[in-house]
Amino acid sequence: MKNNLTLKWGTLKAWNFGVDKKGQKLLKEYHKLGASMSAMTQKDTPRQKEIICELIDLVDEKIYLDWDGKYVSQKKAKEYVMNYNNN
């Protein structure tokens, strides 16, 4: 199974990194820093945003933006994560 990632509200919503050791390690670090059970209430730290971007690099296919209902490139997904709520 290929690595995949879904983002919503500027953060992780769903993912699958199967046996990808780097992906699993990054997810453990992300959750250790503190994660809400709801993407809507998650407030990512700068490091958590970096982790999400590192996870994006591990996905071979496009990243799904759940709220927008579309797939985007890795570059667009990183921009989405890093700029979300930076008004």
PLY file of the C-alpha trace (Angstrom):
ply
format ascii 1.0
element vertex 87
property float x
property float y
property float z
element edge 86
property int vertex1
property int vertex2
end_header
0.00 0.00 0.00
1.26 3.48 -0.89
1.69 6.27 1.61
-1.20 8.71 1.55
-2.25 11.82 3.41
-5.42 13.86 3.82
-5.35 17.38 5.23
-8.17 19.46 6.66
-8.19 22.75 8.58
-4.47 23.07 7.89
-3.51 19.85 9.67
-3.58 16.07 9.49
-6.96 14.46 9.04
-6.11 10.97 7.76
-2.96 9.14 6.79
-1.46 5.79 5.97
2.26 5.21 6.16
1.99 1.42 6.56
5.48 0.05 7.12
7.29 3.28 6.23
9.60 3.59 9.24
10.35 7.28 8.70
6.64 8.07 8.38
5.84 6.12 11.55
8.63 7.88 13.45
7.41 11.32 12.33
3.82 10.50 13.32
4.95 9.40 16.78
6.85 12.66 17.24
3.86 14.67 15.99
1.49 13.01 18.47
3.98 13.24 21.34
3.98 17.04 20.89
0.22 17.02 21.47
-2.61 16.22 19.12
-6.33 16.73 19.36
-8.71 13.96 18.37
-10.34 16.48 16.02
-8.53 18.16 13.13
-10.81 21.16 13.63
-9.46 21.83 17.14
-5.82 20.96 16.45
-3.39 23.84 16.94
-0.11 22.75 15.40
3.19 24.02 16.75
5.84 25.18 14.26
7.55 21.78 14.68
4.30 19.93 14.01
3.90 21.92 10.79
7.44 20.91 9.83
6.59 17.28 10.54
3.51 17.48 8.32
5.70 18.87 5.53
8.16 16.01 6.03
5.26 13.56 5.83
4.09 15.24 2.63
7.52 14.50 1.14
6.95 10.79 1.83
3.74 10.65 -0.22
4.20 9.62 -3.85
0.78 10.74 -4.99
-1.02 14.06 -4.63
-2.27 15.15 -1.22
-6.03 15.34 -0.62
-7.47 18.55 0.86
-10.68 17.29 2.43
-12.41 20.63 2.94
-11.78 21.68 -0.67
-12.48 18.22 -2.08
-9.42 18.22 -4.31
-5.95 16.77 -4.73
-2.94 19.09 -4.77
0.79 18.80 -5.39
3.26 18.41 -2.55
4.28 22.04 -2.98
0.69 23.30 -2.71
0.04 21.02 0.27
3.05 22.46 2.11
1.92 26.01 1.35
-1.54 25.10 2.68
-0.10 23.75 5.95
2.42 26.52 6.53
0.03 29.38 5.68
-3.19 28.12 7.26
-4.58 30.67 9.75
-1.66 33.04 9.19
-3.95 36.02 8.60
0 1
1 2
2 3
3 4
4 5
5 6
6 7
7 8
8 9
9 10
10 11
11 12
12 13
13 14
14 15
15 16
16 17
17 18
18 19
19 20
20 21
21 22
22 23
23 24
24 25
25 26
26 27
27 28
28 29
29 30
30 31
31 32
32 33
33 34
34 35
35 36
36 37
37 38
38 39
39 40
40 41
41 42
42 43
43 44
44 45
45 46
46 47
47 48
48 49
49 50
50 51
51 52
52 53
53 54
54 55
55 56
56 57
57 58
58 59
59 60
60 61
61 62
62 63
63 64
64 65
65 66
66 67
67 68
68 69
69 70
70 71
71 72
72 73
73 74
74 75
75 76
76 77
77 78
78 79
79 80
80 81
81 82
82 83
83 84
84 85
85 86
